[in-house]
Amino acid sequence: MNKKYKKLLLCIFFDAVGMASYALPIIDVVWAPLAAFLSYKMFGEKRGKYTALVTFIEEALPVTDFMPSFTIFWLLFDFIGGSKEDNLKK
């Protein structure tokens, strides 16, 4: 499996964890900062600053957990925009 699609599966998993806070809202207390950190690491220094901020806000607010922020960022940066590695290979 391509590295890009392994990252997509990881993004979907992280979004599922974030959606689990509907069942247990206390998860957001731990998950929001952890999700922001993971977003920063997954999408690099340049994009990671913004994705971490958006992810933290999305996970911390109670009614926004349905939004799959990791998957949206993957679509924007890795699928549509192409990853840094793909651009370097061209």
PyMOL Python script that loads the backbone (N, CA, C, O; Angstrom):
from pymol import cmd

cmd.read_pdbstr("""\
ATOM      1  N   MET A   1       0.852  -1.184   0.000  1.00  0.00           N
ATOM      2  CA  MET A   1       0.000   0.000   0.000  1.00  0.00           C
ATOM      3  C   MET A   1       0.891   1.239   0.000  1.00  0.00           C
ATOM      4  O   MET A   1       1.906   1.293   0.694  1.00  0.00           O
ATOM      5  N   ASN A   2       0.500   2.207  -0.773  1.00  0.00           N
ATOM      6  CA  ASN A   2       1.220   3.460  -0.899  1.00  0.00           C
ATOM      7  C   ASN A   2       1.259   4.188   0.450  1.00  0.00           C
ATOM      8  O   ASN A   2       0.306   4.133   1.228  1.00  0.00           O
ATOM      9  N   LYS A   3       2.375   4.867   0.707  1.00  0.00           N
ATOM     10  CA  LYS A   3       2.542   5.604   1.962  1.00  0.00           C
ATOM     11  C   LYS A   3       1.443   6.660   2.146  1.00  0.00           C
ATOM     12  O   LYS A   3       0.983   6.907   3.261  1.00  0.00           O
ATOM     13  N   LYS A   4       1.038   7.268   1.045  1.00  0.00           N
ATOM     14  CA  LYS A   4       0.006   8.304   1.096  1.00  0.00           C
ATOM     15  C   LYS A   4      -1.314   7.724   1.609  1.00  0.00           C
ATOM     16  O   LYS A   4      -2.017   8.375   2.383  1.00  0.00           O
ATOM     17  N   TYR A   5      -1.650   6.510   1.185  1.00  0.00           N
ATOM     18  CA  TYR A   5      -2.917   5.910   1.591  1.00  0.00           C
ATOM     19  C   TYR A   5      -2.848   5.306   2.993  1.00  0.00           C
ATOM     20  O   TYR A   5      -3.873   5.175   3.661  1.00  0.00           O
ATOM     21  N   LYS A   6      -1.671   4.944   3.431  1.00  0.00           N
ATOM     22  CA  LYS A   6      -1.506   4.542   4.832  1.00  0.00           C
ATOM     23  C   LYS A   6      -1.767   5.737   5.742  1.00  0.00           C
ATOM     24  O   LYS A   6      -2.361   5.600   6.812  1.00  0.00           O
ATOM     25  N   LYS A   7      -1.316   6.908   5.304  1.00  0.00           N
ATOM     26  CA  LYS A   7      -1.567   8.134   6.056  1.00  0.00           C
ATOM     27  C   LYS A   7      -3.065   8.445   6.093  1.00  0.00           C
ATOM     28  O   LYS A   7      -3.574   8.921   7.108  1.00  0.00           O
ATOM     29  N   LEU A   8      -3.769   8.179   4.996  1.00  0.00           N
ATOM     30  CA  LEU A   8      -5.215   8.376   4.964  1.00  0.00           C
ATOM     31  C   LEU A   8      -5.899   7.481   5.990  1.00  0.00           C
ATOM     32  O   LEU A   8      -6.786   7.939   6.711  1.00  0.00           O
ATOM     33  N   LEU A   9      -5.505   6.224   6.068  1.00  0.00           N
ATOM     34  CA  LEU A   9      -6.104   5.314   7.044  1.00  0.00           C
ATOM     35  C   LEU A   9      -5.856   5.799   8.466  1.00  0.00           C
ATOM     36  O   LEU A   9      -6.735   5.700   9.323  1.00  0.00           O
ATOM     37  N   LEU A  10      -4.669   6.318   8.717  1.00  0.00           N
ATOM     38  CA  LEU A  10      -4.355   6.872  10.033  1.00  0.00           C
ATOM     39  C   LEU A  10      -5.231   8.101  10.319  1.00  0.00           C
ATOM     40  O   LEU A  10      -5.713   8.273  11.439  1.00  0.00           O
ATOM     41  N   CYS A  11      -5.430   8.936   9.325  1.00  0.00           N
ATOM     42  CA  CYS A  11      -6.295  10.119   9.476  1.00  0.00           C
ATOM     43  C   CYS A  11      -7.729   9.708   9.800  1.00  0.00           C
ATOM     44  O   CYS A  11      -8.370  10.312  10.659  1.00  0.00           O
ATOM     45  N   ILE A  12      -8.227   8.693   9.120  1.00  0.00           N
ATOM     46  CA  ILE A  12      -9.589   8.215   9.376  1.00  0.00           C
ATOM     47  C   ILE A  12      -9.690   7.669  10.792  1.00  0.00           C
ATOM     48  O   ILE A  12     -10.690   7.896  11.473  1.00  0.00           O
ATOM     49  N   PHE A  13      -8.666   6.952  11.243  1.00  0.00           N
ATOM     50  CA  PHE A  13      -8.653   6.433  12.606  1.00  0.00           C
ATOM     51  C   PHE A  13      -8.680   7.573  13.619  1.00  0.00           C
ATOM     52  O   PHE A  13      -9.449   7.526  14.579  1.00  0.00           O
ATOM     53  N   PHE A  14      -7.847   8.598  13.415  1.00  0.00           N
ATOM     54  CA  PHE A  14      -7.818   9.738  14.337  1.00  0.00           C
ATOM     55  C   PHE A  14      -9.163  10.466  14.358  1.00  0.00           C
ATOM     56  O   PHE A  14      -9.612  10.910  15.414  1.00  0.00           O
ATOM     57  N   ASP A  15      -9.805  10.590  13.196  1.00  0.00           N
ATOM     58  CA  ASP A  15     -11.130  11.215  13.157  1.00  0.00           C
ATOM     59  C   ASP A  15     -12.154  10.376  13.912  1.00  0.00           C
ATOM     60  O   ASP A  15     -13.039  10.923  14.570  1.00  0.00           O
ATOM     61  N   ALA A  16     -12.042   9.063  13.822  1.00  0.00           N
ATOM     62  CA  ALA A  16     -12.961   8.187  14.556  1.00  0.00           C
ATOM     63  C   ALA A  16     -12.784   8.342  16.064  1.00  0.00           C
ATOM     64  O   ALA A  16     -13.762   8.343  16.811  1.00  0.00           O
ATOM     65  N   VAL A  17     -11.538   8.474  16.507  1.00  0.00           N
ATOM     66  CA  VAL A  17     -11.285   8.702  17.936  1.00  0.00           C
ATOM     67  C   VAL A  17     -11.921  10.021  18.363  1.00  0.00           C
ATOM     68  O   VAL A  17     -12.543  10.100  19.422  1.00  0.00           O
ATOM     69  N   GLY A  18     -11.766  11.042  17.548  1.00  0.00           N
ATOM     70  CA  GLY A  18     -12.359  12.343  17.859  1.00  0.00           C
ATOM     71  C   GLY A  18     -13.880  12.289  17.915  1.00  0.00           C
ATOM     72  O   GLY A  18     -14.498  12.966  18.736  1.00  0.00           O
ATOM     73  N   MET A  19     -14.479  11.489  17.047  1.00  0.00           N
ATOM     74  CA  MET A  19     -15.939  11.361  17.053  1.00  0.00           C
ATOM     75  C   MET A  19     -16.427  10.559  18.260  1.00  0.00           C
ATOM     76  O   MET A  19     -17.595  10.665  18.634  1.00  0.00           O
ATOM     77  N   ALA A  20     -15.576   9.780  18.859  1.00  0.00           N
ATOM     78  CA  ALA A  20     -15.957   8.987  20.030  1.00  0.00           C
ATOM     79  C   ALA A  20     -16.305   9.878  21.222  1.00  0.00           C
ATOM     80  O   ALA A  20     -16.935   9.425  22.178  1.00  0.00           O
ATOM     81  N   SER A  21     -15.902  11.123  21.164  1.00  0.00           N
ATOM     82  CA  SER A  21     -16.200  12.018  22.282  1.00  0.00           C
ATOM     83  C   SER A  21     -17.687  12.353  22.381  1.00  0.00           C
ATOM     84  O   SER A  21     -18.122  12.927  23.380  1.00  0.00           O
ATOM     85  N   TYR A  22     -18.473  12.003  21.361  1.00  0.00           N
ATOM     86  CA  TYR A  22     -19.926  12.135  21.503  1.00  0.00           C
ATOM     87  C   TYR A  22     -20.417  11.211  22.605  1.00  0.00           C
ATOM     88  O   TYR A  22     -21.317  11.568  23.365  1.00  0.00           O
ATOM     89  N   ALA A  23     -19.828  10.021  22.693  1.00  0.00           N
ATOM     90  CA  ALA A  23     -20.230   9.057  23.717  1.00  0.00           C
ATOM     91  C   ALA A  23     -19.655   9.430  25.081  1.00  0.00           C
ATOM     92  O   ALA A  23     -20.335   9.326  26.101  1.00  0.00           O
ATOM     93  N   LEU A  24     -18.401   9.863  25.086  1.00  0.00           N
ATOM     94  CA  LEU A  24     -17.713  10.242  26.325  1.00  0.00           C
ATOM     95  C   LEU A  24     -17.082  11.620  26.142  1.00  0.00           C
ATOM     96  O   LEU A  24     -15.937  11.707  25.697  1.00  0.00           O
ATOM     97  N   PRO A  25     -17.791  12.693  26.470  1.00  0.00           N
ATOM     98  CA  PRO A  25     -17.261  14.048  26.250  1.00  0.00           C
ATOM     99  C   PRO A  25     -15.960  14.338  26.990  1.00  0.00           C
ATOM    100  O   PRO A  25     -15.223  15.242  26.596  1.00  0.00           O
ATOM    101  N   ILE A  26     -15.668  13.609  28.031  1.00  0.00           N
ATOM    102  CA  ILE A  26     -14.420  13.840  28.776  1.00  0.00           C
ATOM    103  C   ILE A  26     -13.194  13.527  27.917  1.00  0.00           C
ATOM    104  O   ILE A  26     -12.093  13.993  28.212  1.00  0.00           O
ATOM    105  N   ILE A  27     -13.383  12.743  26.861  1.00  0.00           N
ATOM    106  CA  ILE A  27     -12.278  12.408  25.953  1.00  0.00           C
ATOM    107  C   ILE A  27     -11.672  13.674  25.352  1.00  0.00           C
ATOM    108  O   ILE A  27     -10.467  13.730  25.107  1.00  0.00           O
ATOM    109  N   ASP A  28     -12.505  14.694  25.115  1.00  0.00           N
ATOM    110  CA  ASP A  28     -12.023  15.943  24.501  1.00  0.00           C
ATOM    111  C   ASP A  28     -10.935  16.622  25.313  1.00  0.00           C
ATOM    112  O   ASP A  28     -10.066  17.283  24.745  1.00  0.00           O
ATOM    113  N   VAL A  29     -10.966  16.473  26.607  1.00  0.00           N
ATOM    114  CA  VAL A  29      -9.966  17.117  27.462  1.00  0.00           C
ATOM    115  C   VAL A  29      -8.562  16.606  27.128  1.00  0.00           C
ATOM    116  O   VAL A  29      -7.597  17.369  27.125  1.00  0.00           O
ATOM    117  N   VAL A  30      -8.468  15.337  26.854  1.00  0.00           N
ATOM    118  CA  VAL A  30      -7.178  14.733  26.511  1.00  0.00           C
ATOM    119  C   VAL A  30      -6.943  14.759  25.009  1.00  0.00           C
ATOM    120  O   VAL A  30      -5.827  15.009  24.554  1.00  0.00           O
ATOM    121  N   TRP A  31      -7.996  14.501  24.239  1.00  0.00           N
ATOM    122  CA  TRP A  31      -7.840  14.327  22.804  1.00  0.00           C
ATOM    123  C   TRP A  31      -7.535  15.631  22.062  1.00  0.00           C
ATOM    124  O   TRP A  31      -6.761  15.606  21.105  1.00  0.00           O
ATOM    125  N   ALA A  32      -8.101  16.749  22.458  1.00  0.00           N
ATOM    126  CA  ALA A  32      -7.892  18.008  21.723  1.00  0.00           C
ATOM    127  C   ALA A  32      -6.411  18.386  21.627  1.00  0.00           C
ATOM    128  O   ALA A  32      -5.939  18.642  20.519  1.00  0.00           O
ATOM    129  N   PRO A  33      -5.647  18.436  22.736  1.00  0.00           N
ATOM    130  CA  PRO A  33      -4.231  18.770  22.585  1.00  0.00           C
ATOM    131  C   PRO A  33      -3.428  17.668  21.893  1.00  0.00           C
ATOM    132  O   PRO A  33      -2.484  17.951  21.155  1.00  0.00           O
ATOM    133  N   LEU A  34      -3.806  16.408  22.136  1.00  0.00           N
ATOM    134  CA  LEU A  34      -3.104  15.307  21.469  1.00  0.00           C
ATOM    135  C   LEU A  34      -3.357  15.335  19.962  1.00  0.00           C
ATOM    136  O   LEU A  34      -2.435  15.127  19.173  1.00  0.00           O
ATOM    137  N   ALA A  35      -4.591  15.590  19.567  1.00  0.00           N
ATOM    138  CA  ALA A  35      -4.922  15.676  18.143  1.00  0.00           C
ATOM    139  C   ALA A  35      -4.188  16.836  17.476  1.00  0.00           C
ATOM    140  O   ALA A  35      -3.731  16.710  16.340  1.00  0.00           O
ATOM    141  N   ALA A  36      -4.075  17.952  18.168  1.00  0.00           N
ATOM    142  CA  ALA A  36      -3.341  19.095  17.614  1.00  0.00           C
ATOM    143  C   ALA A  36      -1.874  18.732  17.404  1.00  0.00           C
ATOM    144  O   ALA A  36      -1.293  19.072  16.373  1.00  0.00           O
ATOM    145  N   PHE A  37      -1.279  18.050  18.365  1.00  0.00           N
ATOM    146  CA  PHE A  37       0.120  17.624  18.240  1.00  0.00           C
ATOM    147  C   PHE A  37       0.287  16.645  17.074  1.00  0.00           C
ATOM    148  O   PHE A  37       1.218  16.778  16.281  1.00  0.00           O
ATOM    149  N   LEU A  38      -0.612  15.664  16.970  1.00  0.00           N
ATOM    150  CA  LEU A  38      -0.537  14.687  15.882  1.00  0.00           C
ATOM    151  C   LEU A  38      -0.722  15.353  14.524  1.00  0.00           C
ATOM    152  O   LEU A  38      -0.056  14.988  13.555  1.00  0.00           O
ATOM    153  N   SER A  39      -1.613  16.314  14.453  1.00  0.00           N
ATOM    154  CA  SER A  39      -1.833  17.046  13.210  1.00  0.00           C
ATOM    155  C   SER A  39      -0.574  17.812  12.798  1.00  0.00           C
ATOM    156  O   SER A  39      -0.196  17.831  11.627  1.00  0.00           O
ATOM    157  N   TYR A  40       0.057  18.434  13.773  1.00  0.00           N
ATOM    158  CA  TYR A  40       1.302  19.172  13.503  1.00  0.00           C
ATOM    159  C   TYR A  40       2.371  18.229  12.956  1.00  0.00           C
ATOM    160  O   TYR A  40       3.054  18.554  11.984  1.00  0.00           O
ATOM    161  N   LYS A  41       2.513  17.066  13.580  1.00  0.00           N
ATOM    162  CA  LYS A  41       3.534  16.103  13.150  1.00  0.00           C
ATOM    163  C   LYS A  41       3.212  15.491  11.790  1.00  0.00           C
ATOM    164  O   LYS A  41       4.119  15.247  10.994  1.00  0.00           O
ATOM    165  N   MET A  42       1.940  15.241  11.516  1.00  0.00           N
ATOM    166  CA  MET A  42       1.561  14.579  10.264  1.00  0.00           C
ATOM    167  C   MET A  42       1.694  15.480   9.037  1.00  0.00           C
ATOM    168  O   MET A  42       2.039  15.011   7.953  1.00  0.00           O
ATOM    169  N   PHE A  43       1.423  16.765   9.209  1.00  0.00           N
ATOM    170  CA  PHE A  43       1.362  17.646   8.047  1.00  0.00           C
ATOM    171  C   PHE A  43       2.541  18.604   7.936  1.00  0.00           C
ATOM    172  O   PHE A  43       2.511  19.527   7.121  1.00  0.00           O
ATOM    173  N   GLY A  44       3.562  18.401   8.731  1.00  0.00           N
ATOM    174  CA  GLY A  44       4.787  19.163   8.589  1.00  0.00           C
ATOM    175  C   GLY A  44       4.771  20.494   9.306  1.00  0.00           C
ATOM    176  O   GLY A  44       3.730  20.967   9.762  1.00  0.00           O
ATOM    177  N   GLU A  45       5.954  21.091   9.394  1.00  0.00           N
ATOM    178  CA  GLU A  45       6.107  22.340  10.140  1.00  0.00           C
ATOM    179  C   GLU A  45       5.309  23.489   9.544  1.00  0.00           C
ATOM    180  O   GLU A  45       4.632  24.220  10.267  1.00  0.00           O
ATOM    181  N   LYS A  46       5.385  23.648   8.234  1.00  0.00           N
ATOM    182  CA  LYS A  46       4.742  24.793   7.586  1.00  0.00           C
ATOM    183  C   LYS A  46       3.217  24.715   7.690  1.00  0.00           C
ATOM    184  O   LYS A  46       2.577  25.663   8.146  1.00  0.00           O
ATOM    185  N   ARG A  47       2.645  23.609   7.278  1.00  0.00           N
ATOM    186  CA  ARG A  47       1.192  23.447   7.325  1.00  0.00           C
ATOM    187  C   ARG A  47       0.718  23.057   8.714  1.00  0.00           C
ATOM    188  O   ARG A  47      -0.416  23.348   9.092  1.00  0.00           O
ATOM    189  N   GLY A  48       1.576  22.406   9.467  1.00  0.00           N
ATOM    190  CA  GLY A  48       1.212  21.882  10.772  1.00  0.00           C
ATOM    191  C   GLY A  48       0.785  22.930  11.771  1.00  0.00           C
ATOM    192  O   GLY A  48      -0.052  22.660  12.632  1.00  0.00           O
ATOM    193  N   LYS A  49       1.351  24.138  11.671  1.00  0.00           N
ATOM    194  CA  LYS A  49       0.953  25.212  12.586  1.00  0.00           C
ATOM    195  C   LYS A  49      -0.532  25.500  12.472  1.00  0.00           C
ATOM    196  O   LYS A  49      -1.229  25.652  13.475  1.00  0.00           O
ATOM    197  N   TYR A  50      -1.005  25.571  11.245  1.00  0.00           N
ATOM    198  CA  TYR A  50      -2.400  25.908  11.009  1.00  0.00           C
ATOM    199  C   TYR A  50      -3.319  24.715  11.256  1.00  0.00           C
ATOM    200  O   TYR A  50      -4.397  24.862  11.833  1.00  0.00           O
ATOM    201  N   THR A  51      -2.890  23.540  10.820  1.00  0.00           N
ATOM    202  CA  THR A  51      -3.731  22.359  11.032  1.00  0.00           C
ATOM    203  C   THR A  51      -3.865  22.053  12.517  1.00  0.00           C
ATOM    204  O   THR A  51      -4.924  21.618  12.968  1.00  0.00           O
ATOM    205  N   ALA A  52      -2.800  22.276  13.278  1.00  0.00           N
ATOM    206  CA  ALA A  52      -2.853  22.017  14.720  1.00  0.00           C
ATOM    207  C   ALA A  52      -3.849  22.961  15.398  1.00  0.00           C
ATOM    208  O   ALA A  52      -4.626  22.538  16.254  1.00  0.00           O
ATOM    209  N   LEU A  53      -3.825  24.206  15.022  1.00  0.00           N
ATOM    210  CA  LEU A  53      -4.748  25.178  15.611  1.00  0.00           C
ATOM    211  C   LEU A  53      -6.199  24.838  15.272  1.00  0.00           C
ATOM    212  O   LEU A  53      -7.059  24.824  16.153  1.00  0.00           O
ATOM    213  N   VAL A  54      -6.465  24.566  14.008  1.00  0.00           N
ATOM    214  CA  VAL A  54      -7.822  24.225  13.580  1.00  0.00           C
ATOM    215  C   VAL A  54      -8.281  22.928  14.243  1.00  0.00           C
ATOM    216  O   VAL A  54      -9.419  22.831  14.702  1.00  0.00           O
ATOM    217  N   THR A  55      -7.396  21.935  14.291  1.00  0.00           N
ATOM    218  CA  THR A  55      -7.748  20.657  14.907  1.00  0.00           C
ATOM    219  C   THR A  55      -8.045  20.825  16.383  1.00  0.00           C
ATOM    220  O   THR A  55      -9.004  20.244  16.890  1.00  0.00           O
ATOM    221  N   PHE A  56      -7.239  21.611  17.083  1.00  0.00           N
ATOM    222  CA  PHE A  56      -7.474  21.823  18.509  1.00  0.00           C
ATOM    223  C   PHE A  56      -8.834  22.464  18.747  1.00  0.00           C
ATOM    224  O   PHE A  56      -9.597  22.015  19.603  1.00  0.00           O
ATOM    225  N   ILE A  57      -9.135  23.506  17.997  1.00  0.00           N
ATOM    226  CA  ILE A  57     -10.413  24.199  18.154  1.00  0.00           C
ATOM    227  C   ILE A  57     -11.575  23.264  17.817  1.00  0.00           C
ATOM    228  O   ILE A  57     -12.577  23.219  18.532  1.00  0.00           O
ATOM    229  N   GLU A  58     -11.429  22.525  16.727  1.00  0.00           N
ATOM    230  CA  GLU A  58     -12.502  21.617  16.301  1.00  0.00           C
ATOM    231  C   GLU A  58     -12.753  20.523  17.336  1.00  0.00           C
ATOM    232  O   GLU A  58     -13.903  20.163  17.588  1.00  0.00           O
ATOM    233  N   GLU A  59     -11.706  20.000  17.927  1.00  0.00           N
ATOM    234  CA  GLU A  59     -11.874  18.937  18.920  1.00  0.00           C
ATOM    235  C   GLU A  59     -12.316  19.475  20.278  1.00  0.00           C
ATOM    236  O   GLU A  59     -12.997  18.770  21.023  1.00  0.00           O
ATOM    237  N   ALA A  60     -11.949  20.685  20.608  1.00  0.00           N
ATOM    238  CA  ALA A  60     -12.294  21.246  21.911  1.00  0.00           C
ATOM    239  C   ALA A  60     -13.744  21.733  21.969  1.00  0.00           C
ATOM    240  O   ALA A  60     -14.377  21.661  23.022  1.00  0.00           O
ATOM    241  N   LEU A  61     -14.269  22.223  20.857  1.00  0.00           N
ATOM    242  CA  LEU A  61     -15.655  22.682  20.843  1.00  0.00           C
ATOM    243  C   LEU A  61     -16.595  21.476  20.836  1.00  0.00           C
ATOM    244  O   LEU A  61     -16.338  20.501  20.129  1.00  0.00           O
ATOM    245  N   PRO A  62     -17.661  21.526  21.598  1.00  0.00           N
ATOM    246  CA  PRO A  62     -18.495  20.340  21.779  1.00  0.00           C
ATOM    247  C   PRO A  62     -19.292  19.859  20.565  1.00  0.00           C
ATOM    248  O   PRO A  62     -19.510  18.654  20.441  1.00  0.00           O
ATOM    249  N   VAL A  63     -19.728  20.720  19.684  1.00  0.00           N
ATOM    250  CA  VAL A  63     -20.601  20.283  18.591  1.00  0.00           C
ATOM    251  C   VAL A  63     -19.889  20.103  17.251  1.00  0.00           C
ATOM    252  O   VAL A  63     -20.548  19.848  16.243  1.00  0.00           O
ATOM    253  N   THR A  64     -18.597  20.224  17.215  1.00  0.00           N
ATOM    254  CA  THR A  64     -17.872  20.151  15.946  1.00  0.00           C
ATOM    255  C   THR A  64     -17.136  18.831  15.747  1.00  0.00           C
ATOM    256  O   THR A  64     -16.381  18.685  14.785  1.00  0.00           O
ATOM    257  N   ASP A  65     -17.342  17.882  16.631  1.00  0.00           N
ATOM    258  CA  ASP A  65     -16.608  16.618  16.543  1.00  0.00           C
ATOM    259  C   ASP A  65     -16.973  15.771  15.327  1.00  0.00           C
ATOM    260  O   ASP A  65     -16.234  14.851  14.974  1.00  0.00           O
ATOM    261  N   PHE A  66     -18.081  16.061  14.692  1.00  0.00           N
ATOM    262  CA  PHE A  66     -18.484  15.281  13.521  1.00  0.00           C
ATOM    263  C   PHE A  66     -17.614  15.591  12.303  1.00  0.00           C
ATOM    264  O   PHE A  66     -17.582  14.807  11.354  1.00  0.00           O
ATOM    265  N   MET A  67     -16.911  16.720  12.319  1.00  0.00           N
ATOM    266  CA  MET A  67     -16.083  17.108  11.169  1.00  0.00           C
ATOM    267  C   MET A  67     -14.794  16.278  11.152  1.00  0.00           C
ATOM    268  O   MET A  67     -14.059  16.265  12.139  1.00  0.00           O
ATOM    269  N   PRO A  68     -14.517  15.600  10.061  1.00  0.00           N
ATOM    270  CA  PRO A  68     -13.294  14.793   9.981  1.00  0.00           C
ATOM    271  C   PRO A  68     -12.083  15.657   9.580  1.00  0.00           C
ATOM    272  O   PRO A  68     -11.652  15.630   8.427  1.00  0.00           O
ATOM    273  N   SER A  69     -11.555  16.402  10.518  1.00  0.00           N
ATOM    274  CA  SER A  69     -10.517  17.381  10.198  1.00  0.00           C
ATOM    275  C   SER A  69      -9.250  16.734   9.650  1.00  0.00           C
ATOM    276  O   SER A  69      -8.662  17.261   8.705  1.00  0.00           O
ATOM    277  N   PHE A  70      -8.812  15.611  10.210  1.00  0.00           N
ATOM    278  CA  PHE A  70      -7.602  14.961   9.699  1.00  0.00           C
ATOM    279  C   PHE A  70      -7.789  14.551   8.245  1.00  0.00           C
ATOM    280  O   PHE A  70      -6.898  14.759   7.420  1.00  0.00           O
ATOM    281  N   THR A  71      -8.939  13.971   7.927  1.00  0.00           N
ATOM    282  CA  THR A  71      -9.205  13.522   6.560  1.00  0.00           C
ATOM    283  C   THR A  71      -9.326  14.706   5.611  1.00  0.00           C
ATOM    284  O   THR A  71      -8.869  14.636   4.470  1.00  0.00           O
ATOM    285  N   ILE A  72      -9.932  15.783   6.069  1.00  0.00           N
ATOM    286  CA  ILE A  72     -10.022  16.988   5.232  1.00  0.00           C
ATOM    287  C   ILE A  72      -8.631  17.532   4.927  1.00  0.00           C
ATOM    288  O   ILE A  72      -8.344  17.901   3.788  1.00  0.00           O
ATOM    289  N   PHE A  73      -7.769  17.582   5.932  1.00  0.00           N
ATOM    290  CA  PHE A  73      -6.405  18.060   5.694  1.00  0.00           C
ATOM    291  C   PHE A  73      -5.648  17.126   4.755  1.00  0.00           C
ATOM    292  O   PHE A  73      -4.869  17.584   3.920  1.00  0.00           O
ATOM    293  N   TRP A  74      -5.872  15.827   4.887  1.00  0.00           N
ATOM    294  CA  TRP A  74      -5.218  14.877   3.983  1.00  0.00           C
ATOM    295  C   TRP A  74      -5.678  15.142   2.556  1.00  0.00           C
ATOM    296  O   TRP A  74      -4.862  15.162   1.635  1.00  0.00           O
ATOM    297  N   LEU A  75      -6.981  15.344   2.365  1.00  0.00           N
ATOM    298  CA  LEU A  75      -7.494  15.635   1.022  1.00  0.00           C
ATOM    299  C   LEU A  75      -6.885  16.907   0.458  1.00  0.00           C
ATOM    300  O   LEU A  75      -6.494  16.947  -0.709  1.00  0.00           O
ATOM    301  N   LEU A  76      -6.803  17.941   1.275  1.00  0.00           N
ATOM    302  CA  LEU A  76      -6.270  19.225   0.810  1.00  0.00           C
ATOM    303  C   LEU A  76      -4.776  19.167   0.504  1.00  0.00           C
ATOM    304  O   LEU A  76      -4.327  19.675  -0.524  1.00  0.00           O
ATOM    305  N   PHE A  77      -4.015  18.552   1.392  1.00  0.00           N
ATOM    306  CA  PHE A  77      -2.554  18.634   1.277  1.00  0.00           C
ATOM    307  C   PHE A  77      -1.917  17.444   0.582  1.00  0.00           C
ATOM    308  O   PHE A  77      -0.937  17.620  -0.141  1.00  0.00           O
ATOM    309  N   ASP A  78      -2.435  16.248   0.773  1.00  0.00           N
ATOM    310  CA  ASP A  78      -1.786  15.068   0.214  1.00  0.00           C
ATOM    311  C   ASP A  78      -2.439  14.564  -1.057  1.00  0.00           C
ATOM    312  O   ASP A  78      -1.745  14.086  -1.955  1.00  0.00           O
ATOM    313  N   PHE A  79      -3.754  14.658  -1.155  1.00  0.00           N
ATOM    314  CA  PHE A  79      -4.440  14.130  -2.331  1.00  0.00           C
ATOM    315  C   PHE A  79      -4.532  15.176  -3.436  1.00  0.00           C
ATOM    316  O   PHE A  79      -4.095  14.932  -4.560  1.00  0.00           O
ATOM    317  N   ILE A  80      -5.095  16.330  -3.123  1.00  0.00           N
ATOM    318  CA  ILE A  80      -5.251  17.387  -4.125  1.00  0.00           C
ATOM    319  C   ILE A  80      -3.944  18.130  -4.350  1.00  0.00           C
ATOM    320  O   ILE A  80      -3.501  18.298  -5.486  1.00  0.00           O
ATOM    321  N   GLY A  81      -3.326  18.576  -3.253  1.00  0.00           N
ATOM    322  CA  GLY A  81      -2.121  19.383  -3.356  1.00  0.00           C
ATOM    323  C   GLY A  81      -0.852  18.586  -3.590  1.00  0.00           C
ATOM    324  O   GLY A  81       0.155  19.149  -4.019  1.00  0.00           O
ATOM    325  N   GLY A  82      -0.878  17.307  -3.322  1.00  0.00           N
ATOM    326  CA  GLY A  82       0.323  16.501  -3.442  1.00  0.00           C
ATOM    327  C   GLY A  82       1.235  16.735  -2.257  1.00  0.00           C
ATOM    328  O   GLY A  82       1.374  17.863  -1.785  1.00  0.00           O
ATOM    329  N   SER A  83       1.849  15.683  -1.782  1.00  0.00           N
ATOM    330  CA  SER A  83       2.739  15.810  -0.633  1.00  0.00           C
ATOM    331  C   SER A  83       4.091  16.352  -1.057  1.00  0.00           C
ATOM    332  O   SER A  83       4.412  16.391  -2.244  1.00  0.00           O
ATOM    333  N   LYS A  84       4.872  16.765  -0.090  1.00  0.00           N
ATOM    334  CA  LYS A  84       6.206  17.300  -0.368  1.00  0.00           C
ATOM    335  C   LYS A  84       7.066  16.267  -1.078  1.00  0.00           C
ATOM    336  O   LYS A  84       7.825  16.602  -1.987  1.00  0.00           O
ATOM    337  N   GLU A  85       6.946  15.006  -0.662  1.00  0.00           N
ATOM    338  CA  GLU A  85       7.751  13.952  -1.256  1.00  0.00           C
ATOM    339  C   GLU A  85       7.413  13.777  -2.736  1.00  0.00           C
ATOM    340  O   GLU A  85       8.304  13.580  -3.563  1.00  0.00           O
ATOM    341  N   ASP A  86       6.108  13.851  -3.068  1.00  0.00           N
ATOM    342  CA  ASP A  86       5.697  13.723  -4.454  1.00  0.00           C
ATOM    343  C   ASP A  86       6.230  14.865  -5.304  1.00  0.00           C
ATOM    344  O   ASP A  86       6.645  14.658  -6.445  1.00  0.00           O
ATOM    345  N   ASN A  87       6.218  16.074  -4.746  1.00  0.00           N
ATOM    346  CA  ASN A  87       6.711  17.239  -5.489  1.00  0.00           C
ATOM    347  C   ASN A  87       8.224  17.153  -5.682  1.00  0.00           C
ATOM    348  O   ASN A  87       8.725  17.609  -6.710  1.00  0.00           O
ATOM    349  N   LEU A  88       8.950  16.599  -4.755  1.00  0.00           N
ATOM    350  CA  LEU A  88      10.398  16.479  -4.881  1.00  0.00           C
ATOM    351  C   LEU A  88      10.784  15.429  -5.921  1.00  0.00           C
ATOM    352  O   LEU A  88      11.832  15.558  -6.553  1.00  0.00           O
ATOM    353  N   LYS A  89       9.971  14.404  -6.112  1.00  0.00           N
ATOM    354  CA  LYS A  89      10.266  13.346  -7.061  1.00  0.00           C
ATOM    355  C   LYS A  89      10.083  13.806  -8.493  1.00  0.00           C
ATOM    356  O   LYS A  89      10.682  13.228  -9.400  1.00  0.00           O
ATOM    357  N   LYS A  90       9.271  14.829  -8.723  1.00  0.00           N
ATOM    358  CA  LYS A  90       8.981  15.291 -10.101  1.00  0.00           C
ATOM    359  C   LYS A  90      10.123  16.087 -10.659  1.00  0.00           C
ATOM    360  O   LYS A  90      10.054  16.551 -11.798  1.00  0.00           O
TER     361      LYS A  90
END
""", "prot")
cmd.dss("prot")
cmd.show_as("cartoon", "prot")
cmd.util.cbc("prot")
cmd.orient("prot")
